[in-house]
């Protein structure tokens, strides 16, 4: 009766051979294609380096002014502007400014890449049920797979450094913007689309002038979630050389430095709150604008 209590397993030798074959195949692939793949991602590395340099070399009053301006343009609320600026002032006072700017640059680059890749994929999903059926399981895997697992293939392909970190963060953070772009376009009122057809609009004109503007609040919600997930991945990405607030947190974990970990962790929380409040407020303003325009 042992077969009732023990799950039938693959033969150990067969399983070992299968694992070894997959590992050897991936190593051969990385040796053959590692350099071309690295060259392909070189513009991404330069984008991140220049973004970091811009933030690190900008005087702190200029950064505070720009953040305050963005907070005002996004929310039109003084409470969010003052809260955003005050959070950055406190971060600078506790000597975490440079690491914070590196983290902001990393988050900015990852968000831009996620938007550039994710919105077109979401549009394709919204226009084809077949594409949606193919992409949805991939997104399910991306959202449920442990974040540490993303680091293995990118490190084997590209080694330790900024670019592997960006790729791992983007893979982890991109599903919300894809899903909500797809959802937002699919939720556009059919009557509005029929009216656009009656005026002789092409598919491109309907997408550009009708579907995307009406779906924009939902897409902004996806971008907001992507930013939050990118920040959540910062500490994990620090394990493969990504500079920023994640590295002091990792160092604090390894050496049991309580205050170092807490201060840098709270700085990450502060940055997350700034991004969240500004993007959410901007999304609500877009929603109200659409309701006024089409209401």
N, C-alpha and C positions, 0 to 999 in steps of 0.2 A: 504493500500500500504506500510505499515511499513516493511513488509517482504522483499521488494525490497531494502531498505536502511540499514537494520540491518541484519548482518550475523547470521544465526541460530546457537545458541551456545548450548553446552551440558548443561543439567540440572545442576544447581549449586551444589545441594546436591550430585549428582552422581560424579561430578568432584572433590568435596572435599573428598568424600569417596575414590575415585581412588588415589588421591595424598597421602591421609593418609595411604592407604594400601601399596603404594610403599615405602613411608618413613619408615613405621613400619617394612616392610620386609627388607629394607637395614640395619636398626638398629639391627634387629635380626641377620642378616648375620654378621655384624661387631662384635657383642658380641660373636657369636659362632666361628668365624674364624679369628678374629683380631690377637690373639696371634700366631697361626700358620703362618699367612701371615707375621707378624713382624719377626718371626724366619727365615722365608724363605729369607727375605731381609737383614738379619744380615751381610752376607758377603759383601753386597753392602755398608752398613754403615761403616764397617771396612776398606774397600777399600778407601772410601772417607776420613775417619779420617787419615789413614796412608799417603794418598796423601797430605793432608793439612799439616801434621806434617813435611813431607819431605821438602815441599816448605818453610814453616815458619822457620824451624830450619836450613836451608841451608844459609850460608853467602851470602849476596847480590852480591859480586863479582862472586861467583860461578854460581848464577842464571843468571847473565848477560852474563857470558861466555857460558853457556849452550844455552841460547836463541840466542846469536850471532852465535854459531856453528850450531844450527838447521836452523836459517835463511840462513846461507851460504850453508848448505847441500841441503836445499829446493830450493833456488833460484840461487845460484852462482852469486849473485849481491851484491856488497859492499853497494850500496845505501839502500837496504832493511835491510842489517845487521846493518848499522849505525843507520838507522831510528828506528829499533826495540829496540836496546840498548838505544838510546837516549830517546825514549818514556818511558822506564822503569826507567831511571835515573830521569826524570822529575817527574814521579809518586812518586818515593821514596823521592825526594826533598820536595814534598808537603805533606809528611807524610801519604801516602795512600798505603804504601808497604804491610802491613799485610793483609788489606782487599783485595788488588789486588791478593795476593798469594792465598787467600781463593777462590776468584772468578775464578782464573786460575785452581785451583784444582777441583772445582765444574764443570767447563766447560770440563776439561780433562776427569773426570769420566763419565759425561753425554755423551760425544762424544764416549768414548770407549764402553759404554753400547749400544748406538745407532748403532754403527758399528757392534758389536757382534750380535745384534738382527736383525738389518735392512738388512745387506748384505745377510744372508741366506734367509730372506723373499723375497728380491728382486730376488734372484736366483730362488726360487720356482715359483715366478710370471712369470719369463722369460721362464720357462720350461712348463708352463701350462696356457692356456687361461682361464680355469675354475677358477684356483686360482687367476689369475689377475682380473677376473670379480667379485670375492668375496672381494678381498682386496682393490681394487680401491675405492669403496664407503666408506669403513672404513677410508681410508686415506683422502678422501674428507671431511669427518666429522671432523677428527682430525685437518685438516688445516684451517677449517672455523669456528670451535667452538671458542667462546671467551676464551682467555687463563685463565681468572679467574675461569671459570667453572671447569677446570682440578683440581683445588685446593680442591673442595668440597669433592669428593669421597675419595681422598687419605688422607685428613685430618681426615675424619670420620673413615677410616680404621686404620690409623697409627698415628694419632695425629699430633702435631706440632714438626717439627724437620728436620734433614738433609735428611733422606730417602724419606719422602713424597715430599720434594722439588726436589730431583733427579728424582723421578718417574714422577712428573708433567712436569719437563723440558724435559725429554726423550720423553714423549708422544707428547709434543709440537714440538720437534725438529727432530723426527725420519723420518717423511714422505719423505723429499728430498733424503736421502740416499737410501731408499727403491725404490722410483720411478726411480732414476737415475741409480741404479744398474740394475733394470729391463730393462730400456731403453738401457743402454750400451751393455748389453748382446744380446738383440734383434737386435741391429744395427750391430753386427759383420757380416762381408761379408759372404754370403752363399757359395761362391767359396772356401773360406778358410776352412769352415767347411767340404765341400765336399772333399777337399784335405786331411783333417785329417781323414775322414772316409776311404779314399782310402788307407791310411797307417795303417788302422786297429785300430784306437784309440777308446777306450771305451768312454762312456758318461762322466765319471769322468776325463779321460785324456783330452778330448776336453775342458771340463770346466776349468781344472787347467792350461793346457798348451796353450790353444788358446783363449777361450772366455774371461776369467778373465784378462789376460794380455792386450788384445785389448780393453776391456771395462774399464780398469783402469783409463784413463783420465776422462771419464764420471763419474765414481764412485767417483773420487777425487772431482769433481765439486759438487756432492751430499754431500760429507763430509764437504766441505767448507760451503755449505748452512746450514747444520746441526749445525756447530759451530756457525755461525752467529745467528741462531734462538735460540740456547742455551743461548748465551750472552744476547739476547733480552729478554729472560725470567727471567734473574737474578733479576731484580727489583721486578717483580711480585712474584717470589718465596721467596723473603725476607719477604713477608707478613706472611709466615708460618715458619719462623725461620731459613731460609737459611742465613748463615753469608757471608759477602763479601761486595762488593761495593754497592749492592742493598740496604742494611740496612741504610747507611747514606743518600742515595737518598730518601728513604721512610721517614726517620726522617726529612729531609729537607722539604718534601712536607707537612708533618703534622704540622711543626712548622714555615714554611715560612722562612727557612734559605737559602737564594738565593745562596751564595757562596759555601756552603757545597754541595748543590745539583748540582751546575754547575761543581765544581771540580771533584766530584765523577762520574758524568755523562760523563765528558770528559775523565776520566780515563777508563771507560767502552768502550768509543769510541776508545781510544788509543789501548787497548787490542784487540778490534775487528779488527782494521786496521792491527795490527801485525799478528794475525791469518789469516786474509784474504789474505794479501800480500804473506805470506809464502806458504799457501796452494795453492793459485792460481798460483804462480810461479812454484811450484812443479808439479801441474797439466799440465802446459804448457810444462815443461821439459819432462814429460812423453809422452805428445802428439807428441813432436818433435822426441823423441826416437822411438816411434811406427812408425812414418812416415818414418824415416830413415831405420828402421829394415824391414818394409814391403813395402816400396816404391820402 
